[in-house]
Structure formats: C-alpha cells, structure tokens
C-alpha cells in the first residue's frame, strides 16, 4: 500500500473513480508486477523472478512453483521468549 500511494496515487490526479481504477490496474499489472524491483525477490521484478524460477525448474525437471519463505521471529531472535 505504501508503494502504491507513494508511486501512483500521490503523483497523479484523477477525474473520477473510473480513471483511478484504470490507473491502478495499469500500475499494478504493467509496472509493479512486471518492472518494479522487489527486495524480497533479490531485487528482481516479479516477472523476472517467475521467469528465473521457471527456467530453473525446466532445467532440473522440478515442477514445483516458486516459493518465498520468511524467517520466523524465533529464528531471528532465538533468545527472546514470546508469550503466546
């Protein structure tokens, strides 16, 4: 949401909700998901990340989809006890 607001909504003026929807669709599908680099994907675009994963799975015969994993709090801070 922060990126959407900072890079699209605050940078443009819209004539109405339909215009806003059109710009949002273009921003998300044309820029954010295809061009913009994402730190969680090793600074690659989602499209580039998926292409690289597809190429790897084709070479290795692995048909699993790309999986993103994030460390759990306990893995980052093993000495902290968290009350559940």
Backbone as CSV, one residue per row, in Angstrom:
resi,resn,N_x,N_y,N_z,CA_x,CA_y,CA_z,C_x,C_y,C_z
1,UNK,0.824,-1.188,0.000,0.000,0.000,0.000,0.872,1.257,0.000
2,UNK,1.976,1.230,0.728,2.848,2.398,0.781,3.386,2.728,-0.608
3,UNK,3.843,1.716,-1.325,4.373,1.920,-2.669,3.293,2.432,-3.603
4,UNK,2.117,1.857,-3.527,1.006,2.285,-4.373,0.685,3.749,-4.140
5,UNK,0.605,4.147,-2.889,0.307,5.545,-2.567,1.428,6.474,-3.016
6,UNK,2.657,6.106,-2.703,3.791,6.985,-2.992,4.112,7.082,-4.476
7,UNK,4.005,5.989,-5.204,4.438,5.959,-6.593,3.308,6.130,-7.605
8,UNK,2.074,6.054,-7.172,0.967,6.213,-8.125,-0.039,7.260,-7.658
9,UNK,-0.682,7.033,-6.558,-1.810,7.872,-6.158,-1.393,9.307,-5.881
10,UNK,-0.323,9.517,-5.117,0.097,10.878,-4.774,0.760,11.611,-5.931
11,UNK,1.129,10.903,-6.979,1.818,11.507,-8.118,0.874,11.900,-9.256
12,UNK,-0.383,11.569,-9.144,-1.322,11.811,-10.241,-2.617,12.425,-9.732
13,UNK,-3.347,13.022,-10.660,-4.704,13.496,-10.396,-5.647,12.662,-11.240
14,UNK,-6.819,12.371,-10.699,-7.777,11.505,-11.380,-9.081,12.256,-11.576
15,UNK,-9.744,11.985,-12.696,-11.001,12.671,-12.997,-12.199,12.011,-12.329
16,UNK,-12.020,10.836,-11.783,-13.108,10.125,-11.114,-12.663,8.725,-10.750
17,UNK,-13.588,7.966,-10.193,-13.264,6.607,-9.758,-12.875,5.692,-10.918
18,UNK,-13.506,5.862,-12.073,-13.159,5.029,-13.235,-11.721,5.309,-13.685
19,UNK,-11.343,6.572,-13.686,-9.980,6.956,-14.054,-8.980,6.393,-13.050
20,UNK,-9.305,6.491,-11.780,-8.457,5.924,-10.727,-8.303,4.423,-10.924
21,UNK,-9.389,3.714,-11.163,-9.350,2.259,-11.360,-8.476,1.895,-12.560
22,UNK,-8.605,2.647,-13.648,-7.800,2.398,-14.845,-6.310,2.557,-14.535
23,UNK,-5.956,3.642,-13.842,-4.562,3.872,-13.492,-4.030,2.807,-12.520
24,UNK,-4.855,2.409,-11.568,-4.421,1.379,-10.616,-4.164,0.057,-11.317
25,UNK,-5.059,-0.319,-12.215,-4.874,-1.565,-12.969,-3.576,-1.521,-13.775
26,UNK,-3.327,-0.387,-14.450,-2.108,-0.239,-15.239,-0.866,-0.267,-14.348
27,UNK,-0.947,0.406,-13.201,0.191,0.449,-12.285,0.533,-0.944,-11.767
28,UNK,-0.463,-1.665,-11.315,-0.218,-2.982,-10.713,0.224,-4.004,-11.756
29,UNK,-0.519,-4.126,-12.842,-0.185,-5.173,-13.813,0.949,-4.790,-14.743
30,UNK,1.054,-3.518,-15.085,2.077,-3.111,-16.043,3.397,-2.701,-15.435
31,UNK,3.370,-2.161,-14.230,4.610,-1.678,-13.623,5.009,-2.500,-12.396
32,UNK,4.150,-2.530,-11.397,4.511,-3.155,-10.121,4.834,-4.637,-10.283
33,UNK,4.053,-5.363,-11.038,4.263,-6.812,-11.179,5.225,-7.192,-12.297
34,UNK,5.613,-6.236,-13.140,6.479,-6.581,-14.259,7.829,-5.880,-14.234
35,UNK,7.878,-4.660,-13.723,9.084,-3.849,-13.841,9.742,-3.548,-12.501
36,UNK,8.957,-3.172,-11.508,9.495,-2.678,-10.242,10.263,-3.784,-9.517
37,UNK,11.436,-3.427,-9.006,12.275,-4.390,-8.295,11.782,-4.550,-6.863
38,UNK,11.812,-5.786,-6.362,11.326,-6.108,-5.023,12.476,-6.698,-4.208
39,UNK,12.709,-6.144,-3.027,13.811,-6.630,-2.195,13.613,-8.093,-1.783
40,UNK,12.390,-8.512,-1.572,12.123,-9.901,-1.169,12.429,-10.898,-2.289
41,UNK,12.576,-10.405,-3.504,12.874,-11.268,-4.651,14.302,-11.046,-5.140
42,UNK,15.192,-10.697,-4.218,16.585,-10.399,-4.529,16.685,-9.279,-5.577
43,UNK,15.877,-8.239,-5.390,15.858,-7.048,-6.242,15.637,-7.391,-7.708
44,UNK,14.658,-8.269,-7.914,14.182,-8.578,-9.268,12.705,-8.244,-9.311
45,UNK,12.183,-8.061,-10.501,10.745,-7.850,-10.643,10.047,-9.195,-10.484
46,UNK,8.760,-9.213,-10.113,8.051,-10.493,-10.008,8.076,-11.283,-11.320
47,UNK,7.945,-10.587,-12.435,8.003,-11.272,-13.721,9.350,-11.927,-13.956
48,UNK,10.422,-11.203,-13.660,11.774,-11.730,-13.812,12.010,-12.897,-12.855
49,UNK,11.514,-12.764,-11.621,11.654,-13.828,-10.624,10.956,-15.099,-11.096
50,UNK,9.728,-14.972,-11.585,8.987,-16.144,-12.061,9.658,-16.775,-13.268
51,UNK,10.173,-15.940,-14.183,10.875,-16.477,-15.350,12.107,-17.269,-14.925
52,UNK,12.865,-16.742,-13.969,14.066,-17.431,-13.490,13.693,-18.747,-12.825
53,UNK,12.629,-18.757,-12.034,12.188,-19.988,-11.371,11.707,-21.006,-12.393
54,UNK,11.018,-20.553,-13.431,10.543,-21.458,-14.482,11.720,-22.064,-15.228
55,UNK,12.721,-21.224,-15.565,13.907,-21.727,-16.251,14.618,-22.775,-15.400
56,UNK,14.758,-22.532,-14.108,15.426,-23.468,-13.203,14.667,-24.780,-13.115
57,UNK,13.344,-24.700,-12.979,12.562,-25.933,-12.849,12.559,-26.729,-14.147
58,UNK,12.630,-26.043,-15.299,12.690,-26.760,-16.570,14.023,-27.485,-16.720
59,UNK,15.111,-26.848,-16.272,16.431,-27.487,-16.376,16.569,-28.666,-15.427
60,UNK,15.967,-28.549,-14.246,16.118,-29.611,-13.244,14.986,-30.624,-13.282
61,UNK,13.936,-30.337,-14.037,12.787,-31.230,-14.068,11.892,-31.080,-12.860
62,UNK,12.121,-30.066,-12.070,11.324,-29.802,-10.869,10.114,-28.974,-11.268
63,UNK,8.924,-29.469,-11.019,7.714,-28.776,-11.438,7.067,-27.966,-10.328
64,UNK,7.745,-27.814,-9.195,7.168,-27.045,-8.099,7.193,-25.555,-8.439
65,UNK,6.192,-24.851,-7.953,6.111,-23.407,-8.162,7.124,-22.708,-7.265
66,UNK,7.433,-21.468,-7.608,8.343,-20.674,-6.786,7.734,-20.467,-5.407
67,UNK,8.575,-20.561,-4.394,8.111,-20.410,-3.023,8.966,-19.361,-2.333
68,UNK,8.295,-18.411,-1.695,9.003,-17.423,-0.898,8.891,-17.847,0.559
69,UNK,9.981,-17.772,1.287,9.924,-18.102,2.698,10.528,-16.958,3.502
70,UNK,9.987,-16.760,4.664,10.438,-15.708,5.549,10.782,-16.342,6.889
71,UNK,11.867,-15.878,7.512,12.239,-16.468,8.800,11.220,-16.150,9.879
72,UNK,11.053,-17.072,10.794,10.152,-16.859,11.926,10.869,-15.998,12.952
73,UNK,10.109,-15.335,13.791,10.667,-14.467,14.826,11.672,-15.231,15.686
74,UNK,11.346,-16.474,15.995,12.212,-17.283,16.848,13.561,-17.550,16.174
75,UNK,13.570,-17.625,14.853,14.814,-17.868,14.138,15.709,-16.632,14.137
76,UNK,15.090,-15.474,14.140,15.849,-14.226,14.127,16.321,-13.866,15.516
77,UNK,15.444,-14.015,16.509,15.717,-13.665,17.890,15.536,-14.892,18.797
78,UNK,16.454,-15.839,18.734,16.256,-17.096,19.487,16.273,-16.916,21.009
79,UNK,16.882,-15.848,21.519,16.980,-15.669,22.968,15.744,-15.007,23.574
80,UNK,14.887,-14.468,22.756,13.682,-13.815,23.279,12.579,-14.841,23.453
81,UNK,11.935,-14.804,24.585,10.795,-15.697,24.786,9.532,-14.909,24.482
82,UNK,8.649,-15.511,23.731,7.402,-14.876,23.349,6.255,-15.614,24.034
83,UNK,5.499,-14.885,24.807,4.338,-15.495,25.462,3.211,-15.581,24.464
84,UNK,2.623,-16.759,24.350,1.514,-16.942,23.383,0.223,-17.049,24.125
